[in-house]
Amino acid sequence: MKFAPQSRRTRKIASTLSLIAGFALYLTLNAPREAYAMHIMEGFLPASWAAFWWIAFLPFFALGLRSIARIARETPELKLMLGVAGAFTFVLSALKIPSVTGSSSHPTGTGLGSVMFGPLPMSVLGSIVLLFQAVLLAHGGITTLGANAFSMAVCGPIVGWFAFRWLQRATGRQKLAIFAAAALADLTTYVATSLQLALAFPAEHGGVAASLAKFGGIFAVTQIPLAISEGLLTVLIWNWLQAHNAEELSLLRRRMKGAKQA
């Protein structure tokens, strides 16, 4: 028993060093280069499509606000974990890589928050991240915020959440489920963005389908490696949280089980 504290300290140090090494490797492998996908820049979408995506996004944002308010009211101890999820999304999605005309490529970081809290809170956290980036970093835009938020803060987290739940139940392998959730949330964002661009700019020959194939084929070259590396990094983050925030994760698991039963 007297060796247990030392063992815990060793695990914490190891998880921290692994996380630092993971971030260093991630940033090295994903250094800026020519790439393709999103965010969609300010003014790039026709006004009708920009308005459509705002209207499609706002109901999810309203539900997300209710979900976050409920978390803060019932389990205030998890406010810090909400901050961690938002910060992780901000850091990863701020890694802007030049792209095809009108957009850029980057990881999304929404898988971690989706695993911890479900997709609805991420509709708020993700959209706040996108707003800050549009205002402070000229990354994305205000008119296109609805479209960018719908793809990154709605579609990605929903798919990531369902992938996590399904794999967790089917295999019982938590870290595999977390990896898949992060990677699929990333890929789904770019599939959704490709569809948005294809709808707004259908090809002269072949229409929306041809345009979707074009945009999807362009971003797949770089986005698939980005998604895989984001999944691995998210697992490292989860390991670090288990080592340093075990009580909060235990509370989070109990809360999610309670939400499932409700």
C-alpha positions in Angstrom: 0.0 0.0 0.0 2.8 2.5 0.8 3.9 2.3 -2.9 0.5 3.3 -4.3 1.1 7.1 -4.1 4.4 6.7 -5.9 2.7 4.6 -8.5 0.0 7.2 -9.1 2.7 9.9 -9.4 4.5 7.8 -11.9 1.4 7.3 -14.0 0.6 11.1 -13.9 4.1 12.0 -15.0 4.0 9.4 -17.8 0.6 10.6 -19.0 1.8 14.2 -19.0 5.0 13.3 -21.0 2.9 11.3 -23.4 0.6 14.2 -23.9 3.4 16.7 -24.5 5.1 14.3 -27.0 1.7 13.7 -28.7 1.1 17.4 -29.2 4.7 17.9 -30.5 4.3 15.1 -33.0 0.8 16.3 -34.0 2.0 19.8 -34.7 5.0 18.5 -36.6 3.1 16.2 -38.8 0.4 18.8 -39.5 2.6 21.7 -40.2 1.0 24.2 -42.7 1.0 23.0 -46.2 -1.4 23.0 -49.2 -4.7 21.4 -48.1 -8.4 21.4 -48.7 -11.7 21.8 -46.8 -13.0 24.3 -44.2 -13.7 26.9 -42.6 -15.8 28.6 -45.3 -14.6 32.2 -45.4 -16.6 35.4 -44.9 -18.9 36.2 -47.8 -18.1 33.1 -49.8 -21.5 31.5 -49.7 -24.5 33.1 -51.5 -26.8 35.0 -49.1 -29.6 32.5 -49.5 -27.4 29.5 -48.5 -25.7 31.5 -45.6 -29.2 32.3 -44.2 -30.4 28.7 -44.7 -27.5 27.3 -42.6 -28.0 29.9 -39.9 -31.7 28.8 -39.6 -30.6 25.1 -39.6 -28.0 25.7 -36.9 -30.0 27.9 -34.4 -32.3 25.2 -33.0 -29.3 23.0 -32.0 -27.7 26.1 -30.4 -30.8 26.7 -28.3 -30.9 23.0 -27.2 -27.2 23.2 -26.4 -27.7 26.2 -24.1 -30.4 24.3 -22.2 -28.1 21.3 -21.9 -25.1 23.4 -20.6 -27.4 25.2 -18.1 -28.6 21.8 -16.8 -25.1 20.6 -16.4 -24.0 23.7 -14.6 -27.1 23.5 -12.3 -27.0 19.8 -11.5 -23.2 19.1 -11.5 -21.3 22.4 -11.1 -18.2 20.4 -10.5 -18.1 19.7 -14.2 -17.8 23.3 -15.3 -14.0 22.9 -15.5 -14.4 19.9 -17.8 -16.6 21.9 -20.0 -13.8 24.4 -20.2 -11.3 21.7 -21.1 -13.6 20.5 -23.9 -13.9 24.0 -25.3 -10.2 24.8 -25.0 -9.3 21.6 -26.8 -11.7 22.5 -29.6 -10.2 26.0 -29.8 -6.6 24.9 -29.9 -7.0 22.2 -32.6 -9.5 24.0 -34.8 -7.2 27.1 -34.8 -4.5 25.2 -36.7 -5.5 26.7 -40.0 -3.9 25.2 -43.1 -4.3 27.0 -46.5 -6.9 25.4 -48.7 -8.9 25.4 -51.9 -10.4 28.8 -52.8 -12.7 30.0 -50.1 -11.9 27.5 -47.3 -9.2 26.0 -45.1 -8.3 22.7 -43.6 -7.8 22.0 -39.9 -8.6 19.5 -37.2 -11.8 20.1 -35.2 -11.3 18.9 -31.6 -15.0 18.3 -31.1 -14.8 14.6 -30.4 -13.5 14.9 -26.9 -16.4 17.1 -25.7 -18.9 14.9 -27.6 -17.6 11.8 -25.7 -17.8 13.6 -22.3 -21.0 15.6 -22.6 -22.8 14.4 -25.8 -23.4 16.5 -28.9 -25.7 19.2 -27.7 -23.2 21.1 -25.5 -20.7 21.0 -28.3 -23.1 23.0 -30.6 -22.6 25.9 -28.2 -18.9 25.4 -27.4 -18.0 24.8 -31.0 -19.9 27.8 -32.2 -18.2 30.0 -29.6 -14.9 28.8 -30.8 -15.8 29.6 -34.4 -17.0 33.0 -33.5 -13.8 33.9 -31.7 -11.8 32.6 -34.7 -13.9 34.6 -37.1 -13.5 37.8 -35.1 -10.0 37.5 -33.8 -8.2 35.3 -36.3 -10.1 36.1 -39.5 -10.7 32.4 -39.8 -14.1 31.7 -41.2 -16.7 34.5 -41.0 -19.9 35.9 -39.5 -22.1 35.3 -42.5 -20.8 31.8 -42.9 -20.8 31.1 -39.1 -24.1 29.2 -39.4 -22.7 26.9 -42.1 -19.4 26.4 -40.3 -21.1 25.7 -37.0 -23.6 23.3 -38.5 -20.8 21.2 -40.0 -18.3 21.4 -37.1 -20.4 21.9 -34.0 -23.5 19.9 -35.0 -22.9 17.2 -37.6 -19.4 16.2 -36.3 -20.3 15.9 -32.6 -23.5 14.0 -33.4 -21.7 11.3 -35.5 -18.8 11.2 -33.0 -21.2 10.6 -30.1 -23.1 7.8 -31.8 -19.9 6.2 -32.9 -18.6 6.3 -29.4 -21.7 4.8 -27.9 -22.0 2.1 -30.5 -18.4 1.0 -30.3 -18.3 1.2 -26.5 -21.3 -1.2 -26.3 -20.2 -3.5 -29.2 -16.5 -3.9 -28.2 -16.2 -2.6 -24.6 -12.9 -1.0 -25.7 -13.2 2.6 -24.4 -10.1 4.0 -26.0 -10.9 2.5 -29.4 -14.4 4.2 -29.1 -12.8 7.5 -28.2 -10.4 7.3 -31.1 -13.2 6.5 -33.5 -15.4 9.3 -32.1 -12.7 11.9 -32.6 -11.7 10.7 -36.1 -15.3 10.4 -37.4 -16.3 13.8 -35.9 -13.5 15.3 -37.9 -14.3 13.5 -41.1 -18.0 14.2 -40.8 -17.3 17.9 -40.5 -15.5 17.9 -43.9 -18.1 15.7 -45.6 -20.8 18.2 -44.4 -18.7 21.2 -45.6 -18.2 19.5 -49.0 -22.0 19.1 -49.2 -22.5 22.8 -48.3 -20.1 23.9 -51.0 -21.5 21.5 -53.5 -25.1 22.8 -52.9 -24.0 26.4 -53.2 -21.8 25.8 -56.2 -23.1 22.8 -58.3 -20.9 21.8 -61.2 -22.0 22.8 -64.7 -21.9 19.2 -65.8 -23.1 16.7 -63.2 -24.7 19.2 -60.7 -24.4 18.8 -57.0 -23.2 15.2 -57.1 -20.3 16.1 -59.4 -19.4 19.0 -57.2 -19.6 17.0 -54.0 -17.3 14.4 -55.5 -14.8 17.1 -56.5 -14.8 18.8 -53.1 -14.8 15.5 -51.2 -12.0 14.1 -53.3 -9.8 17.2 -52.8 -10.0 17.3 -49.0 -9.8 13.5 -48.5 -6.1 13.5 -49.3 -5.2 15.6 -46.3 -8.2 15.2 -44.1 -8.0 11.5 -43.5 -4.5 11.7 -42.0 -5.7 14.7 -40.0 -8.6 12.7 -38.6 -6.4 9.7 -37.7 -3.9 11.9 -35.9 -6.7 13.8 -34.1 -8.1 10.5 -32.9 -4.8 9.5 -31.4 -4.2 12.8 -29.8 -7.7 12.7 -28.2 -6.9 9.3 -26.7 -3.7 10.9 -25.2 -5.8 13.7 -23.7 -8.3 11.2 -22.3 -5.4 9.3 -20.7 -4.1 12.6 -19.1 -7.6 13.4 -17.8 -7.8 9.9 -16.2 -4.5 10.5 -14.5 -5.2 14.0 -13.2 -9.0 14.3 -13.1 -10.2 10.9 -12.1 -12.9 12.2 -9.8 -14.4 14.5 -12.4 -14.5 11.7 -15.0 -16.2 9.4 -12.5 -18.8 12.0 -11.8 -19.2 12.5 -15.5 -19.8 8.8 -16.1 -22.4 8.7 -13.3 -24.1 11.7 -14.8 -24.2 10.3 -18.3 -25.6 7.0 -17.0 -28.3 9.0 -15.2 -29.1 10.9 -18.4 -29.4 7.6 -20.2 -31.9 6.3 -17.7 -34.0 9.5 -17.7 
